[in-house]
Every structure is written in structure tokens, then in C-alpha cells.
């Protein structure tokens, strides 16, 4: 009996996926557990294993196919000794096809009277904001160099825009104007922007460009962050933390860890301090859920990792109960898997709080977007030497600015401030993290 292979659900939220690559072809013999395909989800590219022994009788979804629904049959295996042609019988019907659009019937000649031809109005240049002409920069430059009055040229570009071809036509014809394109028969939709009031998406005249289709990850990032800014009421709190004691302790600990393969980073201390601060201020370790709130009793820290084409947030689970060395090793492992596209759903699903660190790029301070359904995200800037006042005297200290972005539906300003105060104490007196 034929064995059907379905598009798997590789994460709790996955509904569709891209069949990035087939690693087998029709006629190949496979064993249970053999990797047969690579599926691109919104988080990573993951491998799909064969569920049984057999021969690949038919591949129903082509390599590179996008938006393949979870549960759709993507291939059929023939069992050992089974006739391959019998296994593939009817398999083509298993892959649903997009319904064909109904063909419109050609209108009959007598169905409507032919309207009388309306006189074409004389071409008039399109102007806006007084005497300003809606024209591309390239068209303006060519007209200026040729001494042509661009205000007398009617544009044929989008929404009456004067483009390079219009200017060249005017120059070739020895006149400053040419016939404009016929006015559209249908009036602009209500609420549509006025001509020249907003830029049009798409290539601009004379600017080199290349087009790139959005990956599933990029589409998901765009959708989720748009939803976050539209529906999550953000507020931001910033605090400065001195790092000198932390940097000194880090150096001492790394000397003790020399030869073990573990090297602590400042980010490891930040993860540990965030987790401990969440334990001290549990009202910050929450999520808004409509008519209820979730209060988490464990700090699972999502760490933003930049990869080619996007951003993923693998999770350090129970960071409040892990030491610095364990956190360091786990973050390195997760970051490596993220950059290789090998993250599993359990590596990035969940998380109660996020950290985004751009300090390594020299960014002094920024505000991150809350990662729903979490209640807050900590944006970490670079540590740099700044003048500070200590005991009434001017001094120099290494200072790091951090900004907490909060979902105001779940976290109030006083709670956010309390969290940052607890975080600052831990960062400025890092020995307390080891207790």
C-alpha cells in the first residue's frame, strides 16, 4: 500500500511552509529516518525525514514551492515489493491545485450601444503646490541642461509624472510640450492620495536596483512587528549602568575558565541579570492575554540573533537558575544553530522576556519593538567611557544605556522602573549574580 508523506508542522504556529529542496528523486530507495527534503519555515530551514522504508514513487510538490499548507501530501512512497506504478495511481489527485479562474464570456456585439467618441482635451501640464511640476529628478536634470521649460511638458508617467522620455520627446520635436496620455475613464477611489502627494512604491527613474522576493522569515517579521506596533501600546524607560566592576569580574572569571572552552561575554551577564531581576520583580515577567494575564514563575529569556535575511530569538530556558558558564555555552550553541538554519521549534518557541543587544555595533541607545505575546524587551547599547559625578567630583566610568520597551496593557510604568532598578543593581554589583 502506498505511503503518503505530508507537509509537517515544524512549529506550533506553522500553517504553511516552503519546500526549499528535495534531497531525493523519484525512483530512489529510502529508509526510515533518511532526510528526504528541506522545509523553510518562518524561523529556519529544517530537515524532513522519511517515515518508512520504500521507493520514492512520486513527488507531488515541486522544489521551491511556497505556501504549501501543513497536511498537504508532498510525496508518495511505494512499499518494498509494491508496484511503483500502482502506488502512484491517483497520486496526482492528492495534490490540490489552485482553482482556475472562470473565463469571461466575450460580450455580444449587440449587448450595448457603442458610445459616441468624446473629444480629447488638449494636453495640459500637471502642476502641484503652486508652480511646482511633478517630475522625476532625472527628467528635471535633463530639461535643465537642455534649456527646456519642464513646466510646459505634459507627463506620461504614473499619475502625470514627467519622466525622462517626455523630456527627450519634447527636445526631439522641437517643442516644450507633447500630447498627454488620455485621462483615465475611472475616477480615483475615495481616499486615494492626490497626484504627487505621496511616493509610489517601485523603481525610480534612473536609479539602478535589483528585485528580491521576500523569504518566509522576512514576511513573518514584517507581519508580526507591524501587528506589534499597531496593537501593542508601547512605552519606553531608559537607565544607565556602570560596567567597570562587571568588566573586572568578567576578566577574573575568564582567567579561571581559561582552557575550558568557555569564555564569558558581557551579554551573558546581561541575560543572567535580566532573569534575576524578573524573579525580584515578577510583575514584569507577564503576558497580556485579552481578559486575563499570565504570570510566569520562571525566566525564559529570548535572545535576538541576527542571521542572513532576518532575525530569530532562541530561548535560554530557566536562565534564573543557570550559572554564567551554562548561559554562555547555551547561547553560543543556539546562535550557531540559528546561523546554520538548524534551530528546532523547541529552541525558539515560547520565551517570557526578550533581549536585543546592538552594543557590538557601537549603538549607544535604541528602543526595541515588543515581541508579542511577551510583555517587554530590553534594548542594550554599547558600553563606553563617559564622564560621571562621584562623591561630588567628576570621574570617568564605562557606562551602558539600556531601554526597556513595555506593553502597557500588561506592565505599568512603576513596574518597568522597578525592574530596571533591580537590573542596575545586579549589573553594577555583579558579585550578587553569583550568590
N, C-alpha and C positions, 0 to 999 in steps of 0.2 A: 504493500500500500504506500502511495506517495506520502512524503513527509513535507509539510508546509513550513516555511521559515517566515516569521513575521517581523515587521519593524518593531524593535523592542522599545520599551520605555526606560531610558537610561538615566532619568532623574525624576523626582516626584512631580515636577511641574512640566515635564516634556509632553507635548501634544503632537509635534511634528519634528522631523529631522531631515538632514541632507545625507543622501547615500554618497559619501565622498569618494569611496574607492572599493572596487571588488578585488579581492586577493585570490579569487579562483575564477575559473571559466567553465562553461558548460562542458560536461564530459569528465571533469576532474573527480577523482575519488577523494573523499574527505572522511576523517574520523571525528568522533565526538570530542569536542574541546579544541579542534583546529580553528584558527582565526580565518574567517572567510570574507570579512568586509570591515570597512571603517565607516562609522557613522558620525557626522558632525552635529553636535547639539549646540545649544546657546552658550555652553560653558567650555566644551572641549571636544576634541576628536577622540572617539572611543572605539575599541575593537569589539566585533561581534563574533561569537564562537558558534560552531556548528552544534546542534543539539543532539545529533545522532550520526551513526556511520551511514555512508551511502555514496551515491554518484550525483553530482550536480546535473539534474535533468533539464532545468530551465531557469534562467534568470529573468524575472518579470519586471524589475525596476532597474533602469539603466544607471550606470555610473554617472554621478554628478547631478542626479535628480534631486530637486529641492522640495521642501514642504511635503514630505511623504508622511502620511498620518500614522501614528502609533497603531499597531494592529493590522496594518495592510500587509498582504503576502508579498514578499520581495523575491522569493526563490522557492524552488521545489526540488527536493532530493528523492531519488529512487533508491529503495532499499536493496540490499545485496540480493542478486539473483532476479530482481524485478526488471521487466522490460522497460527501458527508458522511455520509449515512445508511448507506452501505456501510461506511465507516470505523468507525462506531460499533457495527456489528453484532457482538454478542458481547462488546462492551467492558465491559458491566456485570458480566460474569463474572470480569473481570480483578481487580476489587477484592474481596479476600477479606472475607467477613462473619463476625462473631462467631457461633459455632455456637449454635443455640437450645438452651436447657436442656430436657431431656426432661420431658414433662408427667407428673406423678404420677397414677396411676390412682386414682379415688375408691375408698375401701375399701368392700367389700360389707357390708351390714347384719349378715350372719351371720358375718362374719370373726372377730369377737371378742366375748365376752360383755360386756355393759355393767356396769362395776363399781358396787358399791353406793356411794351418796353418803356421804362421810365427814363427820362432824360438824365444823363450822367452829369452831376455837378462838376463845375470847374475845380481843378486841384487847388487846394489851399494849404500852405504850410501849417504844421501843427506847432503851436506855441503854448507855453505854460509859464506861470509865475511872471506875468508881465511880458517882457520881450525875450525871455529865455526859451531857447529851442530845445526840444527833447531829441538829443543826438548822441551817438557813441563818441567816446574820446578820439578814436581813430578818425572818424568822419570829420570831427572838428579840426583835427590837426591837418588833414589833407586839404580841407577847404581853406584854412588859414594860409597854408603855404602857396596855394594856387590863387589866392585872392578872390575866392568865390564867396558870395554872401550866403552863408548857410541858412539864414533866416528866410530866404526865398526858395528853399528846396523843400519839396514835399517828401516825407519819409515813406518808405515801403516796408520798414522793419516792423517788429512787434509793436502794436498799439501806436503806429505812426512814427516810430523812431527813425531818425535819419541815420543811415548806415553808409559804409564805405562805397557800396555800389551806387547809391543815389548821387553822391558827390561826383564820382567818376562819370556817371551818365550825364550829369549837368555840364561837366567840363568838356566831354566829347561832343555834346550837342551845341556847345557854344552858348548855352543859356544857363541861367541860375536856377531853373525850376524844371521839373518833369511831372508827367501825369501821376497822380497818386493812385494807389490801389483802390478799387471800388470799396465804398463803405460797407461794412457787414450788414447783412439783411436782418440779423437778430440783435436787439439791443443788449448791452451787458447786463448780467444778472444783478439783481438787487444786492447791494452790499459789496459789489466788486470794486477794487481800487480804481481810482481815476487814472487816466492815461498819464504815465510819468510819475505817479505818486509813490511807487514802490518798485524796487528792482525785481526783475523777472528771473526765476531760477533757470540756470542753464549757462552754456558757454557764452562768454562775452566776445565781442568783435576784436579780432587781432591778438587775443591772449592765448598762447599755447596751453593745452590742457590734455589730460587723459582721463578716461572714464573707468570707474572701478565699481563693480557690483558689491553691495553690502553683504557681508557674511552674516550667518545666523546670529553670531555673538554680537556684532555691531547693531543689528536690528533690535536685539533684546535690550542692549544697553540704552539705545535711543528710546525705546518704548518705556522701560522701567523708570529711567531718570526723568523723562517727560511727565509721567504719571506722578512721580515723587514731588516735583516742583509745582505741579498743578493742584495736587490734592493734600499734600502734607504741609501744614503751616510751620515753616522753619523759623527758628531764632538762633542766634549765634552768641557765644560767650568766649572771650579770649583771655588767656592768662600767660604770664612769663615765668619760666622756671630756670633757676641757675643749675648748670650742669657740672661745675668743677668737681664736686665731691663724687658724682657719679662717674665721671671720666677717670678719676684717680682710682676708684674701686674697680672699675672695669679693667684698667691696666693691671692691677694687682691680681685679679681673678684670672685673667688671660695668661699671666705668667705661671700660675698654678696649673692651668689647663694645658700648658704647652706640651705637645706630643700626644695629646689625647684625640686630636682631630676636631675638637670643639673650640670655637672662638666666639666670644660674646660680642654682640653689637649693641649700639645704643637702642636700636629698635626692640631688642629682646627685653631690655629694662622697661621700655615704654609699654610693651604688651603685659608684662608682669605687674607694673604699677597700675595700669588700667583695670586689670582683673581684680586686684586687691581693693582698688577704690570702689569698684562696683559692689564688692562684698561689704564695704563700710557704708555705702550709700545704695541700698537695694532698690530704692525708688527710681534710680537711673537705669536699672537693668530690667526694663519693662518693654512691652509692646502694646500698642493700641489695637483693639480688635472690635470696633463698632460699639456694641453695647457692653463690652467687658474689657478688662486689662489682663495681660499675662505678666505675672511677676516671676522672674526666673531666679532659682536658688543656686545656679551655677553660672560662671562667667565663661561663655564660649565666644572667643574673640575672632572675628573675621578680619583677615589681614589683606588689604588690597595689594595685588601683584600685577604690574604692568607686563603684558605679553604682546607679541606682534598681533596687531589688529584689534586690540581691546584690553579688557581688564577683568580679572577674576578675583574672587575673595575666598581663598581656602580658610578653613576654620581650625584654630587651636582650641580644642575642647577641654574644658575644665582647667583653663590657664591659671585660675586662682589656686589650684592645688598642685601646680608643677613648678619645679625649680628653674632657674635661669638656663642651666645647661640643657635640660629637657626641652624647654621652649625653643632655644636656639637650634637644636638639632631637628626638631619638628618643623620649624619654619623653613629651614634650608631644604628639607626633603619635599615639603609641599610646594615651595617656589620652583624647585627643579621639575617636579611633575607638571606644574602649571605651564612652564615654558616649553616642555616637551609635549604638551597636549595630552597628558596621561592622567589627569585628575579623574577620580571616580566620584559618583554622586555623594558618597558619604564623606568625601574630602571637603566639599563646599556647601552642602545642604545645611540649612539652619544658621546658627550664629545668633548671639543676643546683642552684640555691640561690634562696631567696626572701627578700624584704624587705617588711615591713609597718610602715609609719610612721604613727603616730597623734599625733605631736608637734604637728601643727597644731590638734588639738583640746584641747591642754593636758594630755594624758595623760602623767604622769610616768614610769610604768613598767608593762609588762604582759608576759605570756608568750603567744606566738602558738602555734597548732596547726601541727605539721609538715604540709607539703603533699606527700603521697605521690605518686610514689615518691622524692621528694627526701629528702636526709638531714638538712637543717637549714633553719631560718628565723630571720631576725634581726628582733626586735621593737624598734622605735625610739621612744623617748619624747621629750618636749619638752625643748628647751634652756632652762635657767632659771638665774638667778643664785643661787649657793649659797656658803656660807662654806667655804673650803678653807684648809689649812695649807701654807704655802710657806716653806721655809728656817726653820722653827720659829716663823713668825709667821702670824697669822690674816689672810686676804685674802678677796676676793670674786672668783669666776670664773663664767663661763657654762658650766654642766655639763649634759651629756646622758647619760641612762642607757639602755643597750641590753641586751636579754636575748636570748641565743641558745638556741633550743629545738632539741634534737638527738634523732635516732633512735639510741638506744643500741645497736641491732644493728649500726649502721654506723660510729658515731663514739663514741669513748671520751671521758671527762671531760678527760683531759690534752690531747687533740687539740682539743676545743672551747675550752679555756682558751688554748691556743697561738694559735688563730685570733683570739680576742678580743684577745689581747696585740698581735698584728700589726695588727689593725684600729685599736686605740687609738693606736699609734704613728703611723699614717697620718693619722688624724683630728687628732691634737694637733700634728703637724708636717706640714701639708698640702702644703708645697712639694715633699715627697718624692713626691707623687702626680703631679707634673708632670715628673719625671725619666724 
